[in-house]
């Protein structure tokens, strides 16, 4: 790292897009594909 990058003086900022990234989703499952899909999310 370069000497002029002093991260101790920088002020952090929260991500303004974080609320858009974390949204609930709905996945429709058929009886035949449900066990396979659920296993992939565990």
Phi and psi restraints in degrees (range 20) as a CNS / XPLOR table:
assign (resid 1 and name C) (resid 2 and name N)
       (resid 2 and name CA) (resid 2 and name C) 1.0 -78.3 20.0 2
assign (resid 2 and name N) (resid 2 and name CA)
       (resid 2 and name C) (resid 3 and name N) 1.0 154.8 20.0 2
assign (resid 2 and name C) (resid 3 and name N)
       (resid 3 and name CA) (resid 3 and name C) 1.0 -69.2 20.0 2
assign (resid 3 and name N) (resid 3 and name CA)
       (resid 3 and name C) (resid 4 and name N) 1.0 -27.5 20.0 2
assign (resid 3 and name C) (resid 4 and name N)
       (resid 4 and name CA) (resid 4 and name C) 1.0 -82.5 20.0 2
assign (resid 4 and name N) (resid 4 and name CA)
       (resid 4 and name C) (resid 5 and name N) 1.0 -1.8 20.0 2
assign (resid 4 and name C) (resid 5 and name N)
       (resid 5 and name CA) (resid 5 and name C) 1.0 -92.2 20.0 2
assign (resid 5 and name N) (resid 5 and name CA)
       (resid 5 and name C) (resid 6 and name N) 1.0 90.4 20.0 2
assign (resid 5 and name C) (resid 6 and name N)
       (resid 6 and name CA) (resid 6 and name C) 1.0 -101.5 20.0 2
assign (resid 6 and name N) (resid 6 and name CA)
       (resid 6 and name C) (resid 7 and name N) 1.0 98.0 20.0 2
assign (resid 6 and name C) (resid 7 and name N)
       (resid 7 and name CA) (resid 7 and name C) 1.0 -74.2 20.0 2
assign (resid 7 and name N) (resid 7 and name CA)
       (resid 7 and name C) (resid 8 and name N) 1.0 -15.1 20.0 2
assign (resid 7 and name C) (resid 8 and name N)
       (resid 8 and name CA) (resid 8 and name C) 1.0 -71.1 20.0 2
assign (resid 8 and name N) (resid 8 and name CA)
       (resid 8 and name C) (resid 9 and name N) 1.0 -23.4 20.0 2
assign (resid 8 and name C) (resid 9 and name N)
       (resid 9 and name CA) (resid 9 and name C) 1.0 -92.8 20.0 2
assign (resid 9 and name N) (resid 9 and name CA)
       (resid 9 and name C) (resid 10 and name N) 1.0 -14.2 20.0 2
assign (resid 9 and name C) (resid 10 and name N)
       (resid 10 and name CA) (resid 10 and name C) 1.0 -76.0 20.0 2
assign (resid 10 and name N) (resid 10 and name CA)
       (resid 10 and name C) (resid 11 and name N) 1.0 145.8 20.0 2
assign (resid 10 and name C) (resid 11 and name N)
       (resid 11 and name CA) (resid 11 and name C) 1.0 -100.4 20.0 2
assign (resid 11 and name N) (resid 11 and name CA)
       (resid 11 and name C) (resid 12 and name N) 1.0 129.2 20.0 2
assign (resid 11 and name C) (resid 12 and name N)
       (resid 12 and name CA) (resid 12 and name C) 1.0 -74.1 20.0 2
assign (resid 12 and name N) (resid 12 and name CA)
       (resid 12 and name C) (resid 13 and name N) 1.0 154.6 20.0 2
assign (resid 12 and name C) (resid 13 and name N)
       (resid 13 and name CA) (resid 13 and name C) 1.0 -133.2 20.0 2
assign (resid 13 and name N) (resid 13 and name CA)
       (resid 13 and name C) (resid 14 and name N) 1.0 135.0 20.0 2
assign (resid 13 and name C) (resid 14 and name N)
       (resid 14 and name CA) (resid 14 and name C) 1.0 -70.3 20.0 2
assign (resid 14 and name N) (resid 14 and name CA)
       (resid 14 and name C) (resid 15 and name N) 1.0 150.4 20.0 2
assign (resid 14 and name C) (resid 15 and name N)
       (resid 15 and name CA) (resid 15 and name C) 1.0 -71.2 20.0 2
assign (resid 15 and name N) (resid 15 and name CA)
       (resid 15 and name C) (resid 16 and name N) 1.0 118.4 20.0 2
assign (resid 15 and name C) (resid 16 and name N)
       (resid 16 and name CA) (resid 16 and name C) 1.0 -71.8 20.0 2
assign (resid 16 and name N) (resid 16 and name CA)
       (resid 16 and name C) (resid 17 and name N) 1.0 -15.1 20.0 2
assign (resid 16 and name C) (resid 17 and name N)
       (resid 17 and name CA) (resid 17 and name C) 1.0 -97.4 20.0 2
assign (resid 17 and name N) (resid 17 and name CA)
       (resid 17 and name C) (resid 18 and name N) 1.0 1.6 20.0 2
assign (resid 17 and name C) (resid 18 and name N)
       (resid 18 and name CA) (resid 18 and name C) 1.0 -62.2 20.0 2
assign (resid 18 and name N) (resid 18 and name CA)
       (resid 18 and name C) (resid 19 and name N) 1.0 -36.1 20.0 2
assign (resid 18 and name C) (resid 19 and name N)
       (resid 19 and name CA) (resid 19 and name C) 1.0 -67.5 20.0 2
assign (resid 19 and name N) (resid 19 and name CA)
       (resid 19 and name C) (resid 20 and name N) 1.0 -28.9 20.0 2
assign (resid 19 and name C) (resid 20 and name N)
       (resid 20 and name CA) (resid 20 and name C) 1.0 -76.7 20.0 2
assign (resid 20 and name N) (resid 20 and name CA)
       (resid 20 and name C) (resid 21 and name N) 1.0 -26.6 20.0 2
assign (resid 20 and name C) (resid 21 and name N)
       (resid 21 and name CA) (resid 21 and name C) 1.0 -77.9 20.0 2
assign (resid 21 and name N) (resid 21 and name CA)
       (resid 21 and name C) (resid 22 and name N) 1.0 -32.4 20.0 2
assign (resid 21 and name C) (resid 22 and name N)
       (resid 22 and name CA) (resid 22 and name C) 1.0 -101.9 20.0 2
assign (resid 22 and name N) (resid 22 and name CA)
       (resid 22 and name C) (resid 23 and name N) 1.0 89.4 20.0 2
assign (resid 22 and name C) (resid 23 and name N)
       (resid 23 and name CA) (resid 23 and name C) 1.0 -127.1 20.0 2
assign (resid 23 and name N) (resid 23 and name CA)
       (resid 23 and name C) (resid 24 and name N) 1.0 143.6 20.0 2
assign (resid 23 and name C) (resid 24 and name N)
       (resid 24 and name CA) (resid 24 and name C) 1.0 -68.7 20.0 2
assign (resid 24 and name N) (resid 24 and name CA)
       (resid 24 and name C) (resid 25 and name N) 1.0 146.4 20.0 2
assign (resid 24 and name C) (resid 25 and name N)
       (resid 25 and name CA) (resid 25 and name C) 1.0 -124.6 20.0 2
assign (resid 25 and name N) (resid 25 and name CA)
       (resid 25 and name C) (resid 26 and name N) 1.0 160.5 20.0 2
assign (resid 25 and name C) (resid 26 and name N)
       (resid 26 and name CA) (resid 26 and name C) 1.0 -119.5 20.0 2
assign (resid 26 and name N) (resid 26 and name CA)
       (resid 26 and name C) (resid 27 and name N) 1.0 129.7 20.0 2
assign (resid 26 and name C) (resid 27 and name N)
       (resid 27 and name CA) (resid 27 and name C) 1.0 -119.5 20.0 2
assign (resid 27 and name N) (resid 27 and name CA)
       (resid 27 and name C) (resid 28 and name N) 1.0 119.5 20.0 2
assign (resid 27 and name C) (resid 28 and name N)
       (resid 28 and name CA) (resid 28 and name C) 1.0 -82.6 20.0 2
assign (resid 28 and name N) (resid 28 and name CA)
       (resid 28 and name C) (resid 29 and name N) 1.0 132.2 20.0 2
assign (resid 28 and name C) (resid 29 and name N)
       (resid 29 and name CA) (resid 29 and name C) 1.0 -117.6 20.0 2
assign (resid 29 and name N) (resid 29 and name CA)
       (resid 29 and name C) (resid 30 and name N) 1.0 134.7 20.0 2
assign (resid 29 and name C) (resid 30 and name N)
       (resid 30 and name CA) (resid 30 and name C) 1.0 -89.2 20.0 2
assign (resid 30 and name N) (resid 30 and name CA)
       (resid 30 and name C) (resid 31 and name N) 1.0 160.3 20.0 2
assign (resid 30 and name C) (resid 31 and name N)
       (resid 31 and name CA) (resid 31 and name C) 1.0 -62.3 20.0 2
assign (resid 31 and name N) (resid 31 and name CA)
       (resid 31 and name C) (resid 32 and name N) 1.0 -35.3 20.0 2
assign (resid 31 and name C) (resid 32 and name N)
       (resid 32 and name CA) (resid 32 and name C) 1.0 -74.5 20.0 2
assign (resid 32 and name N) (resid 32 and name CA)
       (resid 32 and name C) (resid 33 and name N) 1.0 -33.5 20.0 2
assign (resid 32 and name C) (resid 33 and name N)
       (resid 33 and name CA) (resid 33 and name C) 1.0 -99.1 20.0 2
assign (resid 33 and name N) (resid 33 and name CA)
       (resid 33 and name C) (resid 34 and name N) 1.0 -9.3 20.0 2
assign (resid 33 and name C) (resid 34 and name N)
       (resid 34 and name CA) (resid 34 and name C) 1.0 -60.0 20.0 2
assign (resid 34 and name N) (resid 34 and name CA)
       (resid 34 and name C) (resid 35 and name N) 1.0 -48.7 20.0 2
assign (resid 34 and name C) (resid 35 and name N)
       (resid 35 and name CA) (resid 35 and name C) 1.0 -61.2 20.0 2
assign (resid 35 and name N) (resid 35 and name CA)
       (resid 35 and name C) (resid 36 and name N) 1.0 -37.5 20.0 2
assign (resid 35 and name C) (resid 36 and name N)
       (resid 36 and name CA) (resid 36 and name C) 1.0 -67.4 20.0 2
assign (resid 36 and name N) (resid 36 and name CA)
       (resid 36 and name C) (resid 37 and name N) 1.0 -43.7 20.0 2
assign (resid 36 and name C) (resid 37 and name N)
       (resid 37 and name CA) (resid 37 and name C) 1.0 -67.8 20.0 2
assign (resid 37 and name N) (resid 37 and name CA)
       (resid 37 and name C) (resid 38 and name N) 1.0 -42.6 20.0 2
assign (resid 37 and name C) (resid 38 and name N)
       (resid 38 and name CA) (resid 38 and name C) 1.0 -65.1 20.0 2
assign (resid 38 and name N) (resid 38 and name CA)
       (resid 38 and name C) (resid 39 and name N) 1.0 -38.7 20.0 2
assign (resid 38 and name C) (resid 39 and name N)
       (resid 39 and name CA) (resid 39 and name C) 1.0 -62.4 20.0 2
assign (resid 39 and name N) (resid 39 and name CA)
       (resid 39 and name C) (resid 40 and name N) 1.0 -36.1 20.0 2
assign (resid 39 and name C) (resid 40 and name N)
       (resid 40 and name CA) (resid 40 and name C) 1.0 -71.6 20.0 2
assign (resid 40 and name N) (resid 40 and name CA)
       (resid 40 and name C) (resid 41 and name N) 1.0 -21.9 20.0 2
assign (resid 40 and name C) (resid 41 and name N)
       (resid 41 and name CA) (resid 41 and name C) 1.0 -90.2 20.0 2
assign (resid 41 and name N) (resid 41 and name CA)
       (resid 41 and name C) (resid 42 and name N) 1.0 -8.8 20.0 2
